[in-house]
């Protein structure tokens, strides 16, 4: 495996066909978007250390660039270096066929309801739907944009409605209570385009500080 110099994601050079040559070295990318970003200023990316942090609404978070993954984040926090009660984060993303297919491969969940249009058309849903845990995973992605390093302790989920391929959904997370130390309780929710809840839940997380000696300058 090699590292995409633009976003820091690991890339299999035997699989990736998105490449660029700079200063006699061949670089591999996870997407054309990352390649285009690299080509705008190849020297900066070639010389820089692998990125460990991203900035979300001015808050430094332990995320690699999500440009190739898509999604729009909104973060509302009282402090830019630690979390507190009332802090909120949302992630809005369109669930694509590529997302569903990659999730099926990664998890080995090849349920025909998600992958076979003819089969799914004969079910109560009438067409293919996204994996419920794929949609719920947007909650985890949203939480990763909070200040510090968010670590799951528990997550409850209730599924109300399916999410169809091509639908845009929004994951909403709000810190409701500080239990003790760096443990917090949150309300989590995923809504469809009509603002209807498709998944409700509650989470308990640890939020550690960022590692010492790391920076994003």
C-alpha positions in Angstrom: 0.0 0.0 0.0 1.0 3.6 -0.7 -0.3 6.9 0.6 -2.3 9.4 -1.4 -0.2 12.6 -0.9 -3.3 14.9 -1.2 -5.6 13.3 1.4 -3.4 10.8 3.3 -5.6 7.7 2.5 -3.9 4.4 1.8 -4.1 3.4 -1.9 -3.3 0.0 -3.4 -1.0 0.7 -6.3 -2.0 -2.5 -8.0 -5.6 -1.3 -8.2 -5.4 2.5 -8.5 -5.3 3.9 -12.1 -5.1 7.5 -10.9 -1.5 8.5 -11.0 0.8 11.5 -11.5 4.5 11.9 -11.9 6.5 14.6 -10.3 10.3 15.1 -10.0 10.9 11.5 -11.2 8.5 9.9 -8.7 5.1 8.3 -9.4 2.3 9.2 -7.0 -1.0 7.3 -6.6 -4.3 8.8 -5.7 -7.7 7.5 -4.4 -9.6 9.8 -6.8 -9.3 12.3 -9.6 -10.2 15.0 -7.2 -7.1 14.3 -5.1 -4.9 14.1 -8.2 -6.2 17.5 -9.4 -5.5 19.0 -5.9 -1.9 17.6 -6.0 -1.3 18.9 -9.5 -2.1 22.5 -8.5 0.9 22.5 -6.2 2.9 19.3 -6.3 5.9 20.5 -4.5 3.9 21.4 -1.4 2.3 17.9 -1.2 5.5 16.1 -2.1 7.5 17.8 0.6 4.9 18.0 3.3 4.4 15.3 6.0 1.4 13.1 5.7 -1.5 15.2 7.0 -2.9 14.2 10.4 -5.4 16.9 10.9 -8.2 18.8 9.2 -10.0 22.0 10.1 -13.7 22.1 10.4 -15.2 25.5 10.8 -11.9 26.7 12.3 -11.7 23.7 14.8 -8.7 21.4 14.4 -9.9 17.7 14.3 -8.1 14.4 13.8 -9.5 13.8 10.3 -7.8 13.2 7.0 -9.2 15.2 4.2 -12.7 14.0 3.3 -12.7 15.6 -0.2 -12.7 12.3 -2.0 -15.4 10.9 0.4 -17.9 13.7 0.0 -20.3 15.1 2.6 -20.8 18.5 4.1 -20.1 19.1 7.8 -21.4 21.8 10.1 -19.9 22.3 13.6 -21.2 24.4 16.4 -19.1 24.3 19.5 -18.5 26.7 22.4 -14.7 26.1 22.5 -12.3 25.2 19.7 -10.1 23.0 21.8 -12.5 20.8 23.8 -16.1 19.7 23.7 -19.0 20.8 26.0 -22.7 20.3 26.7 -24.7 21.8 23.9 -22.1 21.3 21.2 -23.5 20.0 17.9 -22.2 18.6 14.6 -24.0 17.5 11.5 -23.0 15.7 8.3 -25.0 15.8 5.2 -24.2 13.3 2.4 -25.8 11.7 -0.6 -25.8 7.9 -0.4 -24.5 6.7 -3.7 -24.4 3.3 -5.4 -20.6 3.3 -5.1 -21.0 3.8 -1.3 -23.4 0.8 -1.1 -21.2 -1.4 -3.2 -18.0 -0.6 -1.3 -19.7 -1.1 2.0 -20.9 -4.5 0.8 -17.4 -5.5 -0.1 -15.8 -4.1 3.1 -18.3 -5.9 5.4 -19.2 -8.9 3.3 -22.8 -7.9 3.7 -24.0 -8.9 0.2 -27.7 -9.0 1.0 -29.5 -8.9 -2.3 -31.9 -6.2 -0.9 -29.0 -3.8 -1.2 -27.3 -5.1 -4.4 -29.9 -6.6 -6.7 -32.5 -4.3 -8.2 -34.8 -7.0 -9.6 -34.8 -8.9 -6.2 -35.3 -5.7 -4.2 -38.2 -4.6 -6.5 -40.2 -7.6 -5.3 -39.8 -6.7 -1.6 -41.8 -4.3 0.5 -39.4 -1.5 -0.4 -39.9 -1.8 -4.2 -36.2 -1.1 -4.9 -32.7 -1.3 -3.5 -32.0 0.3 -0.1 -28.8 1.3 1.6 -27.5 -0.9 4.4 -28.8 0.5 7.7 -25.4 0.4 9.3 -23.9 2.3 6.4 -26.4 5.1 7.0 -25.8 4.9 10.8 -22.1 5.2 10.1 -22.6 8.8 9.2 -23.1 9.4 12.9 -19.5 8.2 13.6 -18.2 10.3 10.8 -19.9 13.4 12.2 -18.5 12.7 15.7 -15.0 12.6 14.3 -15.3 16.4 13.6 -15.7 17.3 17.2 -12.6 18.8 19.0 -10.4 16.1 20.4 -10.4 12.4 19.6 -13.9 10.8 19.9 -14.0 7.2 21.0 -17.2 5.1 21.1 -18.3 3.4 24.3 -21.8 2.6 23.3 -24.4 3.5 20.6 -28.1 2.6 20.5 -30.0 2.7 17.3 -33.7 2.6 16.2 -34.4 2.3 12.5 -37.7 3.9 11.3 -37.5 4.2 7.5 -35.2 2.9 4.7 -32.8 5.1 2.8 -32.8 4.6 -0.9 -29.7 4.9 -3.2 -29.4 8.5 -4.3 -31.1 10.0 -1.2 -29.4 12.7 0.8 -29.4 12.3 4.5 -28.2 14.3 7.5 -26.6 12.9 10.7 -27.1 15.2 13.7 -25.2 14.7 17.0 -25.6 16.8 20.1 -23.8 16.5 23.5 -26.5 16.4 26.2 -24.5 15.5 29.3 -21.0 15.2 30.7 -21.0 12.1 32.8 -17.6 12.4 34.4 -14.1 13.3 33.3 -14.0 13.0 29.5 -17.2 10.9 29.1 -20.2 12.4 27.4 -23.8 11.3 26.4 -25.1 12.4 23.1 -28.4 12.3 21.1 -27.8 11.0 17.6 -30.2 11.2 14.7 -30.2 10.7 10.9 -32.8 12.5 8.9 -33.9 12.2 5.3 -34.4 15.1 2.8 -37.8 15.8 4.2 -36.5 16.2 7.8 -38.0 12.9 8.9 -36.0 10.7 11.3 -34.8 7.5 9.7 -32.6 6.5 12.6 -32.7 7.7 16.2 -30.2 6.8 19.0 -28.0 7.7 21.9 -24.3 7.4 22.3 -21.8 7.5 25.0 -18.3 8.5 24.1 -14.8 9.3 25.5 -13.2 12.5 24.1 -9.5 12.5 24.5 -7.2 15.5 23.8 -5.2 15.6 20.6 -1.7 13.9 20.9 1.2 16.0 22.0 3.7 17.0 19.5 1.4 16.8 16.5 0.6 19.9 14.4 -0.9 20.9 11.1 1.2 23.9 10.1 
